[in-house]
Amino acid sequence: MDDESESAYGAKTSRRSVLLGGGLLGMLLAVPDWELWAAAMHHEPPAPAAGGPSIFDAADLADLEAITAQIIPTDDTPGAREAGAARFIDRALSSFFASIAPDVRAGLKEFQQGVRRRYPKAASFAAMPATDQIEWLRSVETSAFFATVRQLTVLGTFSSPVYGGNRDGAGWKILGFLDQHAFQPPFGFYDRDYPGFTAP
């Protein structure tokens, strides 16, 4: 469904049309270190179980989840929160993205310190009203920290669930993607003997 939503990116628009029309590709093309991301694709994916190592405490994880929820918000379709993007980020930084974990953790602390200075009455970023969250994210959207979290949020929402994100295929539901194989001719030499194929 073509739902309209407003996130840290600004004006209301059809989220699905933006993602399918190049918005998702644009976010992925903004990757600062291709070698890092390519190396991760060759890493054995972590088990998507609920447990496992964590580099964030509960408060940090709540703030991180609030950030991802503003990057890909929830409305008529699932968002990053339902996809478990924050948990994906936590697991990724404790395994195949461990090399950038110190920078992300330092960036989050700086982010939180900025929140306390700008909104001294707020208990945390996660506890702030959505309007204040969006205002603050817009003020830091050019930072390296936000760029990294945005890219990790996209990966955690839309990548295969075997990597620990995209819980229950929530991200694929946004795109209308069905995770199923489709076999139809013409077949190549490599799969012409596939048992399910019947020659015409």
Backbone as ProteinMPNN parsed JSONL, in Angstrom:
{"seq_chain_A": "MDDESESAYGAKTSRRSVLLGGGLLGMLLAVPDWELWAAAMHHEPPAPAAGGPSIFDAADLADLEAITAQIIPTDDTPGAREAGAARFIDRALSSFFASIAPDVRAGLKEFQQGVRRRYPKAASFAAMPATDQIEWLRSVETSAFFATVRQLTVLGTFSSPVYGGNRDGAGWKILGFLDQHAFQPPFGFYDRDYPGFTAP", "coords_chain_A": {"N_chain_A": [[0.838, -1.184, 0.0], [0.463, 2.298, -0.708], [1.566, 4.257, 1.479], [1.641, 7.356, 3.338], [4.18, 9.137, 4.965], [6.016, 10.973, 7.463], [9.328, 11.504, 8.153], [12.668, 11.679, 9.531], [13.693, 12.597, 7.22], [12.078, 14.563, 6.091], [9.6, 16.072, 4.096], [6.202, 14.862, 3.664], [5.627, 11.89, 1.886], [5.081, 9.224, -0.496], [6.128, 6.39, 0.927], [6.788, 3.812, -0.039], [6.964, 4.303, -2.796], [9.134, 6.006, -2.9], [11.211, 4.346, -1.932], [11.185, 2.244, -3.822], [11.626, 3.722, -6.061], [14.236, 4.581, -6.072], [15.159, 5.695, -3.722], [15.984, 3.911, -1.692], [18.133, 2.685, -2.985], [19.749, 4.918, -3.269], [20.426, 5.505, -0.607], [21.938, 3.268, -0.009], [24.039, 3.525, -1.8], [25.468, 5.508, -0.676], [27.391, 4.517, 0.954], [30.241, 4.666, 3.056], [32.526, 3.067, 3.113], [33.32, 0.751, 1.056], [34.843, -1.617, 1.063], [34.616, -2.572, 3.657], [31.846, -3.217, 3.832], [31.63, -5.071, 1.789], [33.247, -7.099, 2.771], [31.73, -7.95, 4.898], [29.655, -9.263, 3.65], [30.756, -11.645, 3.015], [31.01, -12.878, 5.332], [30.16, -15.315, 7.738], [26.787, -15.406, 8.501], [25.363, -14.262, 11.591], [23.664, -16.224, 14.072], [20.167, -15.814, 14.153], [18.991, -15.753, 16.661], [17.325, -14.762, 19.73], [19.054, -14.173, 21.794], [22.576, -13.719, 22.487], [25.721, -11.907, 21.999], [25.998, -8.49, 23.144], [26.629, -5.077, 22.568], [25.562, -2.836, 23.587], [23.899, -1.211, 26.326], [20.631, -1.385, 27.919], [19.467, 1.194, 27.844], [20.957, 2.536, 25.872], [20.356, 0.926, 23.7], [17.64, 1.409, 23.473], [17.631, 4.11, 22.708], [18.95, 3.846, 20.265], [17.115, 2.265, 18.866], [15.008, 4.084, 18.721], [16.109, 5.982, 17.017], [16.385, 4.499, 14.625], [13.705, 4.031, 14.166], [12.747, 6.482, 13.419], [14.103, 6.878, 11.072], [13.162, 4.883, 9.303], [10.032, 4.931, 9.529], [7.112, 3.656, 11.316], [3.926, 3.014, 9.991], [1.192, 2.569, 8.014], [2.395, 0.32, 7.104], [4.991, -1.964, 8.229], [7.872, -0.735, 10.064], [11.32, 0.186, 10.743], [11.463, -0.442, 13.434], [9.709, -2.653, 13.815], [11.031, -4.411, 12.182], [13.239, -4.988, 13.633], [15.651, -3.561, 13.445], [17.441, -2.223, 15.147], [18.355, -4.266, 16.842], [19.6, -5.818, 14.919], [21.717, -4.089, 14.244], [23.097, -4.038, 16.683], [23.908, -6.743, 16.898], [25.4, -6.974, 14.554], [27.505, -5.179, 15.008], [28.793, -6.487, 16.992], [29.852, -8.592, 15.746], [30.228, -9.206, 12.522], [30.593, -6.528, 11.767], [32.37, -5.549, 13.576], [34.659, -3.992, 13.453], [33.91, -1.339, 13.141], [32.565, -0.791, 15.396], [33.655, 0.62, 17.733], [33.676, 3.318, 16.804], [30.96, 3.746, 16.29], [29.828, 3.418, 18.822], [31.094, 5.515, 20.203], [30.102, 7.608, 18.691], [27.375, 7.434, 19.314], [27.399, 8.104, 22.036], [28.256, 10.753, 21.887], [26.126, 11.779, 20.447], [24.048, 11.416, 22.325], [24.951, 13.098, 24.372], [24.715, 15.534, 23.107], [21.947, 15.638, 22.87], [21.212, 15.888, 25.565], [22.247, 18.412, 26.124], [20.774, 20.035, 24.382], [18.129, 19.402, 24.956], [17.494, 19.582, 27.906], [15.532, 18.751, 29.738], [14.656, 16.33, 28.904], [14.462, 12.843, 29.444], [15.758, 10.97, 27.914], [16.805, 10.349, 24.486], [15.055, 8.493, 23.366], [12.817, 8.874, 24.923], [11.822, 11.277, 24.172], [9.378, 13.48, 22.574], [8.099, 12.727, 19.29], [8.318, 14.885, 17.493], [10.411, 16.42, 18.532], [12.451, 14.539, 18.38], [12.721, 14.254, 15.579], [13.449, 16.85, 14.909], [15.962, 17.023, 16.19], [17.37, 14.975, 14.874], [17.458, 15.98, 12.278], [19.218, 18.031, 12.69], [21.605, 16.748, 12.991], [22.029, 15.256, 10.766], [24.057, 15.299, 8.867], [26.224, 14.224, 10.046], [28.851, 11.79, 10.595], [28.162, 9.693, 12.244], [25.297, 9.577, 12.101], [25.022, 9.007, 9.381], [26.167, 6.457, 9.231], [24.492, 4.949, 10.964], [22.103, 5.229, 9.601], [22.621, 3.792, 7.228], [23.085, 1.255, 8.315], [20.585, 0.828, 9.397], [18.984, 0.613, 7.111], [20.097, -1.723, 6.008], [19.524, -3.509, 8.106], [16.797, -3.541, 8.021], [16.017, -4.393, 5.459], [17.652, -6.502, 4.565], [18.441, -10.057, 4.278], [16.74, -12.115, 6.657], [18.487, -13.931, 7.871], [20.694, -12.598, 8.745], [19.991, -11.436, 11.072], [18.28, -9.258, 11.135], [15.372, -7.617, 9.673], [13.009, -8.776, 10.775], [10.658, -11.363, 10.742], [10.274, -10.857, 8.074], [9.522, -8.197, 7.829], [10.576, -5.882, 6.601], [10.525, -6.604, 3.929], [7.836, -6.652, 3.485], [7.207, -3.978, 3.291], [8.189, -3.373, 0.791], [6.713, -5.041, -0.743], [7.731, -7.479, -1.395], [8.016, -10.936, -2.066], [9.358, -13.682, -0.537], [10.194, -16.121, -2.253], [10.927, -18.894, -4.381], [11.028, -18.964, -7.929], [10.476, -20.871, -10.674], [10.869, -21.127, -14.053], [10.861, -21.776, -17.58], [13.043, -20.18, -20.05], [15.504, -22.626, -19.103], [18.952, -22.767, -18.086], [21.994, -24.533, -18.976], [22.993, -25.291, -16.556], [20.868, -25.815, -14.859], [19.14, -27.481, -16.15], [18.536, -30.059, -15.547], [16.998, -29.956, -13.323], [14.835, -31.384, -10.934], [12.138, -30.582, -10.797], [11.502, -29.607, -13.253], [9.747, -29.821, -16.267], [10.072, -30.695, -19.523], [8.792, -28.859, -22.325]], "CA_chain_A": [[0.0, 0.0, 0.0], [1.238, 3.522, -0.791], [1.286, 5.049, 2.656], [2.395, 8.583, 3.448], [4.757, 9.283, 6.294], [7.038, 11.992, 7.601], [10.399, 11.014, 8.997], [13.767, 12.613, 9.649], [14.052, 13.07, 5.886], [11.368, 15.769, 5.717], [8.215, 16.172, 3.649], [5.427, 13.646, 3.504], [5.665, 11.323, 0.548], [4.783, 7.811, -0.506], [7.377, 5.728, 1.33], [7.108, 2.719, -0.946], [7.374, 4.828, -4.1], [10.49, 6.532, -2.737], [12.133, 3.222, -1.826], [11.256, 1.531, -5.095], [12.041, 4.633, -7.109], [15.652, 4.918, -5.992], [15.561, 6.18, -2.417], [16.727, 2.848, -1.02], [19.412, 2.554, -3.681], [20.553, 6.091, -2.956], [20.973, 5.364, 0.741], [22.969, 2.234, -0.026], [25.183, 4.007, -2.567], [26.181, 6.477, 0.132], [28.258, 3.759, 1.864], [31.551, 5.303, 3.117], [33.635, 2.116, 3.049], [32.829, -0.418, 0.322], [35.573, -2.824, 1.451], [34.034, -3.047, 4.914], [30.551, -3.825, 3.589], [31.847, -6.262, 0.972], [33.792, -8.139, 3.644], [30.631, -8.466, 5.714], [28.837, -10.16, 2.842], [31.425, -12.946, 2.958], [31.09, -13.368, 6.705], [29.082, -16.219, 8.137], [25.785, -14.621, 9.228], [25.135, -14.698, 12.964], [22.369, -16.86, 14.32], [19.186, -14.774, 14.452], [18.312, -16.026, 17.931], [17.082, -13.563, 20.528], [20.183, -13.919, 22.661], [23.822, -13.402, 21.813], [26.463, -10.781, 22.563], [25.449, -7.158, 22.944], [27.591, -4.028, 22.917], [24.803, -1.715, 24.131], [23.013, -1.487, 27.45], [19.224, -1.225, 27.567], [19.19, 2.597, 27.534], [21.558, 2.825, 24.573], [19.606, 0.195, 22.679], [16.368, 2.114, 23.31], [17.907, 5.298, 21.891], [19.267, 3.392, 18.919], [15.867, 1.846, 18.246], [14.238, 5.295, 18.427], [16.712, 6.588, 15.825], [16.016, 3.702, 13.45], [12.262, 4.155, 13.961], [12.512, 7.734, 12.713], [14.672, 6.742, 9.731], [12.13, 4.143, 8.561], [8.962, 4.936, 10.531], [5.977, 2.74, 11.264], [2.621, 3.61, 9.712], [0.323, 1.496, 7.528], [3.268, -0.835, 6.906], [6.006, -2.027, 9.284], [9.056, 0.105, 9.94], [12.563, -0.381, 11.262], [11.233, -0.995, 14.773], [9.148, -3.995, 13.652], [12.04, -5.241, 11.519], [14.331, -5.28, 14.56], [16.886, -2.985, 12.902], [18.38, -1.91, 16.226], [18.973, -5.531, 17.249], [20.526, -6.171, 13.843], [22.906, -3.249, 14.398], [23.806, -4.518, 17.863], [24.56, -8.018, 16.573], [26.398, -6.744, 13.509], [28.665, -4.51, 15.595], [29.497, -7.428, 17.863], [30.343, -9.697, 14.925], [30.873, -8.921, 11.232], [30.927, -5.102, 11.66], [33.05, -5.208, 14.824], [35.712, -3.001, 13.236], [33.381, 0.022, 13.251], [31.829, -0.689, 16.659], [34.112, 1.72, 18.6], [33.23, 4.602, 16.26], [29.508, 3.871, 16.46], [29.551, 3.627, 20.243], [31.521, 6.874, 20.522], [29.151, 8.502, 18.042], [26.126, 7.415, 20.068], [27.606, 8.868, 23.27], [28.269, 12.162, 21.504], [24.741, 12.054, 20.077], [23.277, 11.526, 23.566], [25.396, 14.301, 25.069], [24.097, 16.646, 22.402], [20.529, 15.641, 23.242], [21.089, 16.419, 26.928], [22.499, 19.854, 26.084], [19.701, 20.712, 23.638], [16.839, 19.122, 25.607], [17.895, 19.191, 29.277], [14.434, 18.156, 30.5], [14.354, 15.005, 28.354], [15.138, 11.737, 30.13], [16.605, 10.328, 26.914], [16.299, 10.576, 23.134], [13.921, 7.594, 23.158], [11.667, 9.364, 25.676], [11.392, 12.569, 23.643], [8.3, 13.461, 21.586], [8.566, 12.489, 17.924], [8.684, 16.144, 16.847], [11.752, 16.779, 19.012], [13.383, 13.566, 17.814], [12.953, 14.599, 14.177], [14.202, 18.112, 14.912], [17.357, 16.75, 16.541], [17.992, 14.183, 13.816], [17.743, 16.873, 11.153], [20.371, 18.869, 13.036], [22.832, 15.936, 12.974], [21.939, 14.317, 9.643], [25.286, 15.305, 8.071], [27.313, 13.626, 10.828], [29.271, 10.434, 10.214], [27.384, 8.751, 13.054], [23.963, 9.4, 11.548], [25.145, 8.337, 8.084], [26.42, 5.038, 9.477], [23.284, 4.338, 11.519], [21.11, 5.182, 8.523], [22.96, 2.67, 6.347], [22.855, 0.022, 9.063], [19.132, 0.68, 9.519], [18.499, 0.102, 5.828], [20.513, -3.124, 5.921], [18.809, -4.291, 9.105], [15.375, -3.616, 7.678], [15.724, -5.02, 4.168], [18.494, -7.648, 4.229], [17.877, -11.359, 4.637], [16.625, -12.342, 8.107], [19.573, -14.756, 8.405], [21.692, -11.715, 9.339], [19.517, -10.968, 12.358], [17.317, -8.169, 11.014], [14.199, -7.911, 8.84], [12.273, -9.763, 11.56], [9.41, -11.838, 10.129], [10.143, -10.296, 6.725], [8.822, -6.914, 7.936], [11.081, -4.958, 5.592], [10.067, -7.038, 2.603], [6.427, -6.294, 3.356], [7.172, -2.593, 2.84], [8.472, -3.366, -0.642], [5.832, -5.963, -1.454], [8.57, -8.574, -1.883], [7.701, -12.266, -1.568], [10.563, -14.509, -0.497], [9.887, -17.439, -2.778], [11.599, -19.22, -5.633], [10.154, -19.08, -9.106], [11.166, -21.612, -11.726], [10.159, -21.151, -15.321], [11.797, -21.816, -18.696], [14.046, -21.189, -20.41], [16.528, -22.951, -18.137], [20.28, -22.896, -18.634], [22.592, -25.866, -18.892], [23.306, -25.584, -15.157], [19.696, -26.275, -14.113], [18.202, -28.172, -17.041], [18.166, -31.341, -14.947], [16.257, -29.715, -12.077], [13.774, -32.404, -10.868], [10.802, -30.053, -10.959], [11.302, -29.068, -14.594], [9.212, -30.723, -17.28], [10.302, -30.095, -20.842], [7.556, -28.666, -23.092]], "C_chain_A": [[0.876, 1.236, 0.0], [0.872, 4.435, 0.366], [2.132, 6.3, 2.642], [2.933, 8.698, 4.848], [5.776, 10.39, 6.279], [8.076, 11.475, 8.563], [11.463, 12.086, 9.108], [14.172, 13.17, 8.293], [13.195, 14.222, 5.416], [9.944, 15.563, 5.282], [7.54, 14.824, 3.531], [5.501, 13.172, 2.063], [5.303, 9.858, 0.644], [6.077, 7.056, -0.227], [7.755, 4.633, 0.358], [7.59, 3.244, -2.295], [8.783, 5.395, -4.034], [11.502, 5.399, -2.715], [12.304, 2.507, -3.154], [11.793, 2.412, -6.206], [13.483, 5.089, -7.007], [16.102, 5.411, -4.638], [16.394, 5.167, -1.657], [18.097, 2.685, -1.652], [20.325, 3.714, -3.346], [21.183, 5.993, -1.585], [22.096, 4.338, 0.763], [24.214, 2.684, -0.766], [26.013, 5.018, -1.785], [27.132, 5.813, 1.116], [29.663, 4.353, 1.868], [32.721, 4.344, 2.919], [33.164, 0.836, 2.384], [33.533, -1.697, 0.742], [35.0, -3.427, 2.724], [32.741, -3.803, 4.651], [30.685, -5.093, 2.745], [32.368, -7.413, 1.821], [32.678, -8.768, 4.48], [29.784, -9.467, 4.948], [29.448, -11.546, 2.727], [31.566, -13.56, 4.341], [29.909, -14.292, 6.976], [28.048, -15.439, 8.93], [25.569, -15.157, 10.632], [23.781, -15.363, 13.1], [21.366, -15.808, 14.732], [18.41, -15.01, 15.737], [18.208, -14.75, 18.754], [18.279, -13.204, 21.398], [21.429, -13.524, 21.892], [24.486, -12.185, 22.42], [25.803, -9.447, 22.236], [26.498, -6.135, 23.35], [26.894, -2.811, 23.514], [24.033, -2.136, 25.383], [21.587, -1.149, 27.033], [18.886, 0.204, 27.148], [19.736, 2.984, 26.162], [20.776, 2.159, 23.452], [18.25, 0.864, 22.429], [16.551, 3.362, 22.462], [18.177, 4.908, 20.447], [17.993, 2.969, 18.181], [15.011, 3.055, 17.869], [14.785, 5.998, 17.187], [16.275, 5.825, 14.578], [14.533, 3.859, 13.13], [11.89, 5.471, 13.297], [13.067, 7.681, 11.293], [13.703, 5.998, 8.818], [10.963, 3.968, 9.524], [7.882, 3.899, 10.282], [4.715, 3.523, 10.933], [1.698, 2.498, 9.245], [1.095, 0.218, 7.226], [4.322, -0.841, 8.005], [7.154, -1.06, 9.012], [10.27, -0.592, 10.51], [12.371, -0.992, 12.646], [10.726, -2.432, 14.681], [10.163, -4.947, 13.018], [13.201, -5.595, 12.442], [15.663, -4.722, 14.102], [17.911, -2.686, 13.989], [19.089, -3.167, 16.719], [19.959, -6.017, 16.198], [21.83, -5.394, 13.998], [23.753, -3.728, 15.565], [24.576, -5.8, 17.561], [25.671, -7.821, 15.541], [27.669, -6.134, 14.091], [29.432, -5.414, 16.551], [30.024, -8.626, 17.077], [30.962, -9.17, 13.633], [31.135, -7.442, 10.966], [31.68, -4.621, 12.897], [34.087, -4.108, 14.64], [35.203, -1.564, 13.345], [32.627, 0.242, 14.57], [32.334, 0.447, 17.551], [33.641, 3.089, 18.115], [31.736, 4.812, 16.469], [29.165, 4.133, 17.927], [29.943, 5.038, 20.665], [30.558, 7.89, 19.918], [27.828, 8.568, 18.774], [26.259, 8.224, 21.357], [27.599, 10.365, 22.977], [26.855, 12.63, 21.141], [23.901, 12.293, 21.337], [23.669, 12.763, 24.371], [24.788, 15.54, 24.432], [22.625, 16.776, 22.734], [20.351, 16.264, 24.626], [21.325, 17.93, 26.967], [21.319, 20.607, 25.457], [18.337, 20.559, 24.335], [17.101, 18.664, 27.043], [16.792, 18.535, 30.096], [14.089, 16.746, 30.022], [15.14, 13.931, 29.099], [16.112, 11.036, 29.194], [16.046, 10.664, 25.537], [15.052, 9.736, 22.901], [12.657, 8.113, 23.831], [11.12, 10.682, 25.134], [10.196, 12.425, 22.705], [8.877, 13.307, 20.179], [9.013, 13.77, 17.238], [10.083, 16.592, 17.263], [12.799, 15.813, 18.458], [13.734, 13.939, 16.377], [13.77, 15.883, 14.073], [15.681, 17.859, 15.184], [18.057, 15.956, 15.436], [18.317, 15.04, 12.593], [18.978, 17.717, 11.424], [21.69, 18.093, 12.972], [22.908, 15.033, 11.743], [23.174, 14.305, 8.755], [26.464, 14.68, 8.818], [27.63, 12.218, 10.346], [28.462, 9.392, 10.988], [26.012, 8.501, 12.441], [24.021, 8.675, 10.205], [25.334, 6.837, 8.258], [25.17, 4.336, 10.001], [22.196, 4.242, 10.457], [21.367, 3.993, 7.604], [22.721, 1.34, 7.033], [21.361, -0.24, 9.242], [18.535, 0.111, 8.247], [18.857, -1.378, 5.677], [19.717, -3.997, 6.889], [17.343, -4.46, 8.8], [15.122, -4.463, 6.445], [16.581, -6.228, 3.812], [17.822, -8.951, 4.655], [17.816, -11.532, 6.154], [17.747, -13.193, 8.692], [20.649, -13.904, 9.058], [21.21, -11.082, 10.643], [18.554, -9.807, 12.318], [16.11, -8.606, 10.198], [13.334, -8.99, 9.502], [10.918, -10.083, 10.919], [9.175, -11.251, 8.736], [9.457, -8.945, 6.711], [9.271, -5.934, 6.86], [10.602, -5.319, 4.202], [8.603, -6.707, 2.387], [6.278, -4.852, 2.885], [7.303, -2.537, 1.323], [7.518, -4.233, -1.446], [6.589, -7.138, -2.03], [8.152, -9.886, -1.245], [8.955, -13.127, -1.658], [10.228, -15.923, -0.957], [10.603, -17.628, -4.115], [10.57, -19.303, -6.753], [10.956, -19.739, -10.219], [10.306, -21.592, -12.98], [11.182, -21.159, -16.45], [11.93, -20.418, -19.308], [15.085, -21.383, -19.306], [17.885, -23.035, -18.83], [20.807, -24.305, -18.452], [22.805, -26.285, -17.444], [22.096, -26.086, -14.375], [18.69, -27.018, -14.991], [17.746, -29.499, -16.475], [17.441, -31.165, -13.617], [15.032, -30.636, -12.037], [12.369, -31.87, -11.127], [10.487, -29.554, -12.373], [10.782, -30.164, -15.527], [9.349, -30.041, -18.628], [8.987, -29.961, -21.59], [7.463, -29.65, -24.252]], "O_chain_A": [[1.929, 1.24, 0.638], [-0.017, 5.279, 0.251], [3.199, 6.334, 2.029], [2.235, 8.395, 5.815], [6.338, 10.721, 5.235], [7.746, 11.051, 9.67], [11.211, 13.256, 8.82], [14.932, 14.136, 8.234], [13.54, 14.838, 4.407], [9.153, 14.952, 6.001], [8.183, 13.794, 3.33], [5.444, 13.976, 1.132], [5.224, 9.305, 1.741], [7.006, 7.076, -1.035], [8.916, 4.528, -0.035], [8.523, 2.69, -2.876], [9.545, 5.283, -4.994], [12.529, 5.466, -3.389], [13.422, 2.199, -3.566], [12.352, 1.914, -7.184], [13.911, 5.925, -7.804], [17.304, 5.541, -4.404], [17.401, 5.522, -1.044], [19.103, 2.562, -0.953], [21.528, 3.533, -3.16], [22.346, 6.356, -1.408], [23.089, 4.513, 1.468], [25.324, 2.283, -0.416], [27.13, 5.35, -2.182], [27.633, 6.474, 2.025], [30.243, 4.535, 0.797], [33.818, 4.789, 2.583], [32.665, -0.068, 3.055], [32.909, -2.758, 0.78], [34.909, -4.648, 2.854], [32.544, -4.9, 5.174], [29.958, -6.066, 2.949], [31.983, -8.565, 1.619], [32.688, -9.972, 4.736], [29.255, -10.413, 5.531], [28.761, -12.509, 2.386], [32.164, -14.623, 4.505], [28.8, -14.063, 6.493], [28.396, -14.852, 9.954], [25.589, -16.369, 10.845], [22.863, -15.089, 12.327], [21.675, -14.975, 15.585], [17.291, -14.519, 15.886], [18.92, -13.778, 18.502], [18.487, -12.029, 21.703], [21.338, -13.045, 20.762], [23.895, -11.503, 23.258], [25.146, -9.29, 21.207], [27.179, -6.306, 24.362], [27.559, -1.853, 23.908], [23.574, -3.274, 25.487], [21.359, -0.679, 25.918], [18.115, 0.413, 26.212], [19.069, 3.671, 25.388], [20.56, 2.747, 22.393], [17.768, 0.882, 21.296], [15.727, 3.648, 21.593], [17.695, 5.556, 19.518], [17.821, 3.284, 17.004], [14.364, 3.057, 16.822], [14.02, 6.546, 16.394], [15.847, 6.427, 13.593], [14.142, 3.825, 11.963], [10.832, 5.572, 12.677], [12.559, 8.364, 10.404], [13.451, 6.428, 7.692], [10.9, 2.978, 10.254], [7.758, 3.345, 9.19], [4.458, 4.573, 11.522], [1.439, 1.564, 10.004], [0.5, -0.853, 7.107], [4.529, 0.184, 8.655], [7.372, -0.629, 7.88], [10.26, -1.802, 10.735], [13.048, -1.96, 12.992], [11.229, -3.322, 15.366], [10.15, -6.147, 13.29], [14.055, -6.406, 12.083], [16.704, -5.336, 14.34], [19.11, -2.873, 13.783], [20.291, -3.137, 16.985], [21.016, -6.556, 16.525], [22.915, -5.966, 13.897], [24.976, -3.816, 15.459], [25.746, -5.931, 17.919], [26.74, -8.423, 15.64], [28.777, -6.52, 13.717], [30.586, -5.141, 16.881], [30.574, -9.563, 17.657], [32.111, -8.729, 13.644], [31.844, -7.123, 10.012], [31.641, -3.437, 13.233], [34.368, -3.365, 15.581], [35.99, -0.657, 13.616], [32.115, 1.332, 14.823], [31.511, 1.187, 18.09], [33.249, 3.93, 18.924], [31.295, 5.917, 16.786], [28.315, 4.969, 18.233], [29.205, 5.69, 21.404], [30.234, 8.901, 20.541], [27.216, 9.633, 18.855], [25.338, 8.95, 21.73], [27.011, 11.149, 23.722], [26.447, 13.738, 21.489], [23.137, 13.256, 21.406], [22.814, 13.404, 24.982], [24.396, 16.479, 25.125], [22.106, 17.885, 22.865], [19.447, 17.072, 24.835], [20.688, 18.643, 27.742], [20.919, 21.669, 25.934], [17.506, 21.467, 24.305], [16.945, 17.483, 27.355], [17.086, 17.829, 31.06], [13.31, 16.047, 30.67], [16.334, 14.088, 29.354], [17.165, 10.564, 29.624], [14.944, 11.201, 25.426], [14.09, 10.214, 22.3], [11.55, 7.832, 23.373], [10.075, 11.153, 25.583], [10.01, 11.369, 22.102], [10.009, 13.713, 19.916], [9.982, 13.755, 16.479], [10.85, 17.088, 16.437], [13.905, 16.225, 18.109], [14.906, 13.94, 16.001], [14.675, 15.985, 13.245], [16.549, 18.405, 14.503], [19.208, 16.237, 15.104], [19.345, 14.837, 11.948], [19.704, 18.078, 10.497], [22.763, 18.693, 12.906], [23.757, 14.144, 11.68], [23.333, 13.382, 7.955], [27.573, 14.613, 8.288], [26.783, 11.543, 9.762], [28.12, 8.338, 10.452], [25.604, 7.351, 12.277], [23.175, 7.828, 9.918], [24.742, 6.039, 7.532], [24.827, 3.25, 9.534], [21.448, 3.266, 10.425], [20.438, 3.27, 7.244], [22.216, 0.401, 6.418], [20.923, -1.39, 9.24], [17.678, -0.772, 8.297], [18.023, -2.187, 5.269], [19.287, -5.094, 6.533], [16.711, -5.41, 9.262], [14.122, -5.178, 6.381], [16.273, -6.923, 2.845], [16.776, -8.946, 5.304], [18.744, -11.135, 6.859], [17.944, -13.179, 9.907], [21.443, -14.418, 9.845], [21.926, -10.288, 11.252], [18.049, -9.398, 13.363], [15.849, -9.799, 10.044], [12.974, -9.984, 8.872], [10.14, -9.185, 10.599], [8.039, -11.156, 8.274], [8.866, -8.566, 5.7], [8.447, -5.234, 6.272], [10.308, -4.441, 3.391], [8.167, -6.504, 1.255], [5.335, -4.53, 2.162], [6.621, -1.759, 0.655], [7.504, -4.176, -2.676], [6.167, -7.734, -3.021], [7.953, -9.955, -0.032], [9.539, -13.278, -2.731], [10.005, -16.814, -0.137], [10.848, -16.681, -4.862], [9.412, -19.661, -6.542], [11.987, -19.222, -10.649], [9.144, -22.0, -12.954], [12.269, -20.602, -16.294], [11.057, -19.57, -19.123], [15.495, -20.422, -18.654], [17.961, -23.338, -20.021], [20.154, -25.159, -17.853], [22.801, -27.475, -17.128], [22.263, -26.72, -13.334], [17.526, -27.167, -14.619], [16.699, -30.018, -16.862], [17.288, -32.127, -12.864], [14.265, -30.674, -13.0], [11.505, -32.599, -11.614], [9.366, -29.136, -12.66], [11.308, -31.276, -15.565], [8.815, -28.954, -18.85], [8.142, -30.853, -21.508], [6.487, -29.629, -25.003]]}, "name": "protein", "num_of_chains": 1, "seq": "MDDESESAYGAKTSRRSVLLGGGLLGMLLAVPDWELWAAAMHHEPPAPAAGGPSIFDAADLADLEAITAQIIPTDDTPGAREAGAARFIDRALSSFFASIAPDVRAGLKEFQQGVRRRYPKAASFAAMPATDQIEWLRSVETSAFFATVRQLTVLGTFSSPVYGGNRDGAGWKILGFLDQHAFQPPFGFYDRDYPGFTAP"}
